[in-house]
Amino acid sequence: MHEQDYFNEIKNIIENVEVNKKVREYKNNYDDLMAKWNIGKLLVKAQGGETRASMEIT
């Protein structure tokens, strides 16, 4: 194996690790966002719907 081949192999491994990290971060952020959105949706529903909930906010 040539020096450039080693370099490219190491570069590919590092790039894959970084891409996988970003994918996991995105997935975690998406899960957090969906959980909070669903909580908000339930709170609005518990207050009698969007119109009523928006009227009660002062």
NUSE-589796 format. One record per residue (C-alpha): y, z, x; chain; residue in one letter. Coordinates in nm, 4 decimals, always signed. Layout:
<c2: Y c3: Z c1: X chain: A res: A>
...
// end
This chain:
<c2: +0.0000 c3: +0.0000 c1: +0.0000 chain: A res: M>
<c2: +0.3439 c3: -0.0894 c1: +0.1312 chain: A res: H>
<c2: +0.6392 c3: +0.1442 c1: +0.1506 chain: A res: E>
<c2: +0.8129 c3: -0.0373 c1: -0.1371 chain: A res: Q>
<c2: +0.5009 c3: +0.0014 c1: -0.3530 chain: A res: D>
<c2: +0.5068 c3: +0.3793 c1: -0.3023 chain: A res: Y>
<c2: +0.8751 c3: +0.3873 c1: -0.3837 chain: A res: F>
<c2: +0.8227 c3: +0.1882 c1: -0.7047 chain: A res: N>
<c2: +0.5284 c3: +0.4048 c1: -0.8122 chain: A res: E>
<c2: +0.7284 c3: +0.7261 c1: -0.7587 chain: A res: I>
<c2: +1.0277 c3: +0.5748 c1: -0.9387 chain: A res: K>
<c2: +0.8091 c3: +0.4791 c1: -1.2370 chain: A res: N>
<c2: +0.6631 c3: +0.8299 c1: -1.2613 chain: A res: I>
<c2: +1.0090 c3: +0.9895 c1: -1.2545 chain: A res: I>
<c2: +1.1439 c3: +0.7442 c1: -1.5132 chain: A res: E>
<c2: +0.8496 c3: +0.8115 c1: -1.7465 chain: A res: N>
<c2: +0.8999 c3: +1.1861 c1: -1.7199 chain: A res: V>
<c2: +1.2716 c3: +1.1531 c1: -1.7983 chain: A res: E>
<c2: +1.2131 c3: +0.9193 c1: -2.0935 chain: A res: V>
<c2: +0.9496 c3: +1.1538 c1: -2.2355 chain: A res: N>
<c2: +1.1894 c3: +1.4491 c1: -2.2004 chain: A res: K>
<c2: +1.4559 c3: +1.2621 c1: -2.3977 chain: A res: K>
<c2: +1.2065 c3: +1.1685 c1: -2.6685 chain: A res: V>
<c2: +1.1053 c3: +1.5355 c1: -2.7072 chain: A res: R>
<c2: +1.4712 c3: +1.6441 c1: -2.7187 chain: A res: E>
<c2: +1.5452 c3: +1.3846 c1: -2.9860 chain: A res: Y>
<c2: +1.2444 c3: +1.4954 c1: -3.1908 chain: A res: K>
<c2: +1.3467 c3: +1.8625 c1: -3.1671 chain: A res: N>
<c2: +1.7046 c3: +1.7802 c1: -3.2672 chain: A res: N>
<c2: +1.5809 c3: +1.5689 c1: -3.5574 chain: A res: Y>
<c2: +1.3530 c3: +1.8493 c1: -3.6783 chain: A res: D>
<c2: +1.6424 c3: +2.1000 c1: -3.6594 chain: A res: D>
<c2: +1.8737 c3: +1.8627 c1: -3.8459 chain: A res: L>
<c2: +1.6200 c3: +1.8006 c1: -4.1225 chain: A res: M>
<c2: +1.5499 c3: +2.1732 c1: -4.1614 chain: A res: A>
<c2: +1.9204 c3: +2.2526 c1: -4.1985 chain: A res: K>
<c2: +1.9749 c3: +1.9608 c1: -4.4353 chain: A res: W>
<c2: +1.6868 c3: +2.0787 c1: -4.6540 chain: A res: N>
<c2: +1.8214 c3: +2.4366 c1: -4.6534 chain: A res: I>
<c2: +2.1616 c3: +2.3069 c1: -4.7627 chain: A res: G>
<c2: +2.0000 c3: +2.0975 c1: -5.0336 chain: A res: K>
<c2: +1.8124 c3: +2.4036 c1: -5.1650 chain: A res: L>
<c2: +2.1309 c3: +2.6143 c1: -5.1598 chain: A res: L>
<c2: +2.3196 c3: +2.3523 c1: -5.3612 chain: A res: V>
<c2: +2.0330 c3: +2.3284 c1: -5.6081 chain: A res: K>
<c2: +2.0186 c3: +2.7099 c1: -5.6413 chain: A res: A>
<c2: +2.3916 c3: +2.7093 c1: -5.7247 chain: A res: Q>
<c2: +2.3382 c3: +2.4705 c1: -6.0127 chain: A res: G>
<c2: +2.3809 c3: +2.1329 c1: -5.8496 chain: A res: G>
<c2: +2.6355 c3: +1.9514 c1: -5.6366 chain: A res: E>
<c2: +2.9215 c3: +1.9529 c1: -5.8908 chain: A res: T>
<c2: +2.8928 c3: +2.3217 c1: -5.9716 chain: A res: R>
<c2: +2.8405 c3: +2.4204 c1: -5.6058 chain: A res: A>
<c2: +3.1499 c3: +2.2292 c1: -5.4950 chain: A res: S>
<c2: +3.3620 c3: +2.3936 c1: -5.7692 chain: A res: M>
<c2: +3.2698 c3: +2.7440 c1: -5.6558 chain: A res: E>
<c2: +3.3837 c3: +2.6953 c1: -5.2962 chain: A res: I>
<c2: +3.7339 c3: +2.8316 c1: -5.2400 chain: A res: T>
// end
